[in-house]
Amino acid sequence: MANRQDFRSRVSIVALKSLLLLFDAGTAAIIALLLRQLRLPPLWLLIYWWNPVAINAFANEAHLDSIALFFVALFLYLLVCDRVVPAGVALGLAIGAKFWPIVLAGGVSAAIAAALVVYAGLVSLGVYGRACLTGCHAARNAGIVVFLDGDLSDYPERMEKFVRPIAEGRADFVLGSRRQGLRECGALLPQQQFGGWLACALIRLFWRHRYTDLGPFRAIRTDSLQRLRMDDENFGWTVQMQIRAVVAGLRIMEIPVDYRRRIGRSKISGTVRGVLGAGIKIFYTIGRELITYRRRING
């Protein structure tokens, strides 16, 4: 009887360890997907896969942290993919398996809140400019405001290049030009390049200022931004800022900026409807700003 119970106990332990190893393999697979999504070297997976602490804890001692870690990795992957609700479910399952992921929830709460602001602004509201206006209001007490896309097409670690000229008093508005920097193949689609070139050509024709791009990565002094009285709530935001910066006489600096392919598929440049809608809005904004500018000069 004792031998039979001992055998069953061993079988149960082996079954549990096998289950935990499956979760561990799933964690490795999700990390591989996450690295691919973030365009990071896949060999970084070895940092986790060959970690002796993880091997001993999961394969030898059968810690249930393997289950929690699987759902934490799933949470991070879904969050990067802008799937906020499923990410929250995954984090809840991680906390259900082990309590320690709640520390992660507290630690990244600010980042999640920021992501939700962008998510609400760009998805629920369906407008680009309104999300930017919301951010401007939140940062109204800051000295400098920086704008960039949240899809990892820009390089946020290079923000200092934008802030430094303003902080040193050499510029009021610094714009990143993707046309002057290095671009990953496929990062800028042909329709984006043509639309940007045409919009910049019209600005040069009517306002006598030469821009090379309508790049999203930009920085501006807060008091200068308030002088522009930005009010576009859609995809005319970038071109409106650049036109009004010229009209306001701001010291404008354009610097080369590198650009890479975004994460996921764009709802604007990735669809015919999105391209037409954004293009019409941008050129409508140029026309509206031109009429306002002419009236101001003639009046």
N, C-alpha and C positions, 0 to 999 in steps of 0.2 A: 504493500500500500504506500509506504514511504517512498519507494523507488518510483512508483507511478506518479506521485505528486511532484517529486523532484524532476522527473522527465517533463511533465506538463509545465512546470515553472521555467525550465530551460527553453522549451519551445516558445513560451510566451515572451521570454526575453529576446530570443532570436527574431520573433515576429515583430516585436516593438522596434528593435534595432534596424530591421529591414525597412520598416515603415519610415523611420527617421532618416535613413539613408536616401529613400525616395524623395522626401522633402528637401534633403540637402542637394540632391541632384537637380530638383526643380529650382532651388535657389540659384544654383550655378547657371542654369539655363536663363533665368530671368536677368541675372547680372550680365550675361552675355548680350541679351537683347538691349539692356539699358546702356551698355557701353557702345553698342552699335547705334542706338538712337542719339547718344550724346557725341558720337563720332570720336570716341576715345579708343586707344589701342586695345584690341581684344586680348592681348597677352596680360593685361592687367587682371584678368580673371584668375590668373595663377596666384595672385596675392591672397585671394580667398581660398582657392581650391587646394593649395599646398600649405595652408595654415595649420601647423601641428595642434594648436589649441582647438580648432574646429574639428579636426580629425579625431582627437582624443575624446572631446566632449560628446560628439554625436555617435561615432562608430563604436567607441569603447564603453563610455559611461551612460549612453542613452539619455542624454539631457533633452527635455522637451523644447529647449530653446531653438532647436532645428525647425520646429513648426512655426514658432513666432518669427524667426528670421526669414522664413519663406514668405510670409505675409507682409513683412516689412519691406522686403525687396519688391514684392508685387505692388505695394503701396507707392514706392518711389517710382517705379516704372509707369504706373497709371498716372501719377501726378505729372511726370514729364510729358506724357502723351495728352495732357489737358483733359483727362477723364477724372474730374474732381470727385464726383459722387461714388463711382466704383473704388477710387482710391481711399475714400473715407471708410467704405465697407471693409476693404482689405486691412486698414489700420485697426479697425474695430475687432476683426478676427485675430489680428496679432496680439492685441491686448487681452483677448479672451484666452489665448494659449498661454501667455506669460505676461506678467504685469509690467515688465520693464519697458515695452514699447510706448507706454504712456509718457515716459520721459522724452522720447522722440517727438511725440505729439506736442508736448509743451515747448520743446526746443525749436521746432520748425513752425510754430504757430504764426509767427510774424510773416514768414515766407509764404505760408499757405494763405494767410489773409491777403497778402499782396497779390498772390496768384488769383484769388477769388475776385479781387477788384478788377484785374485785367479781364478775367473770364466774364464777369458781369458786364463790363464795359464793351467788350468786343463780341460776345456771343449773345447774351440775353438782350442787350440794348441794340446790338447789331450795328454800332457806329464807332468809328475810330476816334474822331475828334472829341466826343463826349467823354470817353475814357481819359483822354489827355487833359481835358478841362477839369475832370475830377481829381486827377493827380496834381494839377497845378494848384487847385484849391487846398489840397492837403499839404503841399510844400510851400505855401505862401510866405512862411517865415524863414525859408532857406535863402541863402545868398545866391546860389546858382542852382538851376534846374537842368537835369539831363534827361533826354528822351532817347530810347532805343527800343528796338523790337524785342519781344520776349520769347522768340522762337529759336534762339541761339544762332541766328544768322549773323548777328553782330558779335563783337568781342568785348564784353563788359569790363574785362580786366585792363583794357586800354583806355578807360575813361579819363585817366589823368591827362592824356593828350588834349582832351577837349576842355577840361576844367582849368588847366594851368594858364593858358593865355588870358582867360577871363580873370583869374585870381591875381595875375601879375599886371592887370590893367592894360593889356595890349589888344583886347577885343571885348565886344559886348555879346556877340553871337558867333559860335563856332559850329560849322557844319561839316559833317563827314561826307566826302565824295567817294562813292564806290567806283566810279569811272576812273579815278586817279590811283586807286589802290589795287591790290591783288584780289581777284575774284575766283572763287572755286567754280569749276565747270558746272553749268546749270544753275548757279546761284541767282543770276539775273536772266529772266526769260526774255526773248526778243521783244515781246509786246511791252515789257517793263522798260527796256532800254530805249525803245522808240518813243514811248510816251514821255519818259523823263527828258529825253533830248528835245522833243517838241515843246514841252512846257518851259524848259530853260531857254529855248530860243525865243519864245514869246515874251518872257520876262526881260530878256536882253533887248528885244525890239521896242517894247513899250516903256521900260523903266531904266534902260541903259546900264544894267548891272549884269555881269557875266557869272552865272552859276553853271556848274557842270552836272549837278545831280539834285534830286529831291530826296536825298538820303534820310532815313529815319533816325540815325545816330547823330545827335546834336546837343549842344549845351548853350544856355543863354542866362544872362544875369537876370535875377528875379524882377528887379525894378524895370529893366528893359522889356521883359515879357509883359509886365502889367501895362506898359505904355502901348503895346501893340493891340490891346483890347481884343484878344482872340475870341471869336464867337462861332467858328465853323464846328459843327458837331458831327461831321462825316469825314469823307476821305479827301476833302479839300484842305484839311488842317495843315499839312506840311507846306503846300504851295502858298497858302495864305500867310503863314508865318514868314516865309522867305520874302514875299512881296512887301509885307508891312514892315519888315526889318529894313528894307531899302528905303521905303517912304519915310520911315522914322529917322533915317540917318544914322542907324546903328553902325558901329565898327564891326564889319563882317569878315570872318576868316574862314576859308575853306581848306580843309586838310585831307590828305589821302587816308582812306580807311579800308581795311580788308573786309571781305564779305564772303560768307560760306552758305551752302545750301541750308535751308531752314529745316526744322524738325516737323514732320507731318506734311500734309497737303494744304496749300493756301486756299481759302475760300474766295480769294480775290483773283490773284494771278493764275491760280490753278483751274479756273473755270471761265468759259466764254462770257457768261452772264456777269461774273464778278469783274472781269477786265473792262467790259463795256460800261458797267455801272460806275466803277471807280474813275474811268477815263472821262466819262461825261461830267461827273461831279468836279473833277480837277479843272477841266476847261471851263465849266460854268463858273467856278470860283475865280479863275483868271479874268473872265469877262466881267463879273460883278465888281472885282477889285479895280479893274480898269475904269469902269463907269464912275465909281466912287472917287477915284484918283483924278479923273478929268474934271469932275464937278468941283472938286476942291481947288484945282488950279484955276478953273474959269470963274469960280465964284469968289 
